[in-house]
Amino acid sequence: MCDVSTYIQSGNVVFRTDRAEPGAVADRLSSAIHSSAELAVPVAGRDVHMYLPDGMGSSKLAAIIARRKPFEGTVRNWRTIGALLDMADAITS
């Protein structure tokens, strides 16, 4: 991994890697976090993206997804998504 950068204290990290297999990258990243911070942090390779112009609180679909057990998830607002995209663009250009 190279060109590693983080966005505020959100837990988001952007980096480049030569590895093509997302699962291998996720495993390596999870191991590195555990080794350096002694934290067991799962790194997921699947994402669900929803556009919620009226907010998550008024979305019936978001409520249904949130009630599923076990539910593991996180939410990013549009400003954070934009900042992460800008960071990713910066390291690929």
ABEGO torsion letter per residue (X at the ends): XBGBBBBEAAGBBBBBBABABAAAAAAAAAAAAAAAAGBBBBBBABBBBBBBAAEAAABAAAAAAAABOBBBBBBBBAAAAAAAAAAAAAAAX
